[in-house]
Amino acid sequence: MANTLIEIGETKGKGRGVFARKAIKADTIIETSPVIVMSDKDRKLLDKTLLHDYIFEWEPNGEKMCCMALGWVPIYNHSYESNCEYFMNYDDQTIYIQTVRDINPGEELTINYNGDWDETKKVWFEAV
């Protein structure tokens, strides 16, 4: 995937992560990814696999489903005070990542797995 703003790199204690190749301004959409939408029944099966950590809740019109984002979206690491936020476009079946503040070159880009960039609700794993 060619993206002049971001690259994949290693991050201590977390494995791979997404990093800024150069300075990025606040409110910049840095990635838009198509998703594969699956039923709640499929989600229950996925919850028993490693993919559990990479799927997103997908609830158009309140219908409980899940999705697998393509692209680099599944590689963004979690932070309770993330520097990016993700948004779902149910009509286009995409997820996009947008910065919430200015980003420095080489900085790791993170999202809050709870949805809102500053949500403090505990996630299902011990956050590093």
C-alpha positions as CSV (number, residue, x, y, z in Angstrom):
1,M,0.0,0.0,0.0
2,A,1.5,3.3,-1.0
3,N,0.9,6.0,1.6
4,T,3.4,8.9,1.9
5,L,2.2,9.9,5.4
6,I,2.6,6.6,7.3
7,E,4.7,3.5,7.5
8,I,4.7,0.2,9.5
9,G,7.4,-0.2,12.2
10,E,8.2,-2.0,15.4
11,T,7.1,-0.6,18.7
12,K,8.5,-1.7,22.1
13,G,6.2,-4.2,23.9
14,K,3.5,-4.1,21.2
15,G,5.0,-5.6,18.0
16,R,4.1,-3.7,14.9
17,G,2.6,-0.3,14.8
18,V,1.9,2.6,12.4
19,F,4.3,5.6,12.4
20,A,4.3,9.0,10.8
21,R,6.8,9.4,7.9
22,K,6.6,13.2,8.3
23,A,4.8,15.9,10.2
24,I,1.0,15.6,9.9
25,K,-1.4,18.4,10.8
26,A,-4.4,17.9,13.2
27,D,-7.6,16.7,11.6
28,T,-5.9,15.0,8.7
29,I,-7.4,11.8,7.3
30,I,-4.4,9.5,7.1
31,E,-6.0,6.4,5.9
32,T,-9.4,5.1,4.6
33,S,-9.9,1.4,4.6
34,P,-12.6,-0.8,3.2
35,V,-14.1,-3.3,5.6
36,I,-15.5,-6.8,5.3
37,V,-18.8,-6.8,7.3
38,M,-19.8,-10.0,9.1
39,S,-22.8,-11.1,11.2
40,D,-23.0,-11.3,15.0
41,K,-22.9,-15.1,14.6
42,D,-19.6,-14.8,12.7
43,R,-18.3,-12.5,15.4
44,K,-18.9,-15.2,18.1
45,L,-16.7,-17.6,16.0
46,L,-14.1,-14.9,15.5
47,D,-14.0,-14.2,19.2
48,K,-12.5,-17.7,19.6
49,T,-9.5,-16.8,17.3
50,L,-6.6,-14.4,17.1
51,L,-8.7,-12.3,14.8
52,H,-10.7,-11.2,17.9
53,D,-8.1,-8.6,18.5
54,Y,-8.4,-7.1,15.0
55,I,-12.2,-6.9,14.4
56,F,-14.4,-3.8,15.1
57,E,-17.9,-3.6,16.3
58,W,-20.1,-2.6,13.3
59,E,-23.6,-1.5,14.2
60,P,-25.4,0.3,11.4
61,N,-28.9,1.3,12.5
62,G,-28.3,-0.5,15.8
63,E,-27.8,-3.9,14.1
64,K,-25.1,-5.8,16.0
65,M,-22.4,-7.0,13.5
66,C,-18.6,-6.8,13.2
67,C,-16.1,-6.0,10.5
68,M,-12.5,-6.7,9.6
69,A,-10.8,-3.6,8.3
70,L,-8.4,-4.0,5.4
71,G,-5.3,-1.9,4.9
72,W,-3.3,-0.9,8.0
73,V,-6.2,-0.1,10.3
74,P,-5.8,-3.4,12.3
75,I,-2.1,-2.5,13.0
76,Y,-2.7,0.8,14.9
77,N,-1.9,0.2,18.6
78,H,-4.2,1.3,21.4
79,S,-3.7,4.3,23.7
80,Y,-6.2,5.8,26.1
81,E,-5.0,9.2,25.0
82,S,-4.6,8.4,21.3
83,N,-3.4,10.9,18.7
84,C,-5.8,9.6,16.1
85,E,-9.5,8.6,16.1
86,Y,-11.3,6.1,13.8
87,F,-14.7,6.7,12.2
88,M,-17.0,4.3,10.5
89,N,-18.8,5.1,7.2
90,Y,-21.6,2.6,7.1
91,D,-22.8,3.7,3.7
92,D,-19.4,3.2,2.0
93,Q,-18.4,0.3,4.3
94,T,-15.1,2.0,5.2
95,I,-13.2,3.0,8.4
96,Y,-11.1,6.1,8.3
97,I,-8.3,7.2,10.6
98,Q,-8.0,10.9,11.4
99,T,-5.4,12.8,13.6
100,V,-6.7,14.6,16.6
101,R,-3.6,16.8,17.0
102,D,-0.4,17.7,15.1
103,I,1.9,14.6,14.7
104,N,5.7,14.7,14.7
105,P,7.8,12.8,12.2
106,G,8.5,9.3,13.5
107,E,5.8,9.4,16.1
108,E,3.6,6.3,16.6
109,L,0.0,6.8,15.5
110,T,-2.5,5.3,18.0
111,I,-6.2,4.9,18.2
112,N,-8.4,4.2,21.3
113,Y,-10.0,0.8,20.8
114,N,-13.0,2.1,22.8
115,G,-13.9,4.4,19.9
116,D,-13.5,8.0,21.2
117,W,-9.9,9.1,21.2
118,D,-9.9,9.9,25.0
119,E,-12.2,7.2,26.3
120,T,-10.8,5.7,29.5
121,K,-13.0,2.5,29.8
122,K,-10.7,-0.5,30.3
123,V,-10.0,-2.6,27.2
124,W,-9.9,-6.4,27.1
125,F,-6.1,-6.6,27.5
126,E,-3.6,-4.9,29.7
127,A,-2.6,-1.7,28.0
128,V,1.1,-1.0,27.9
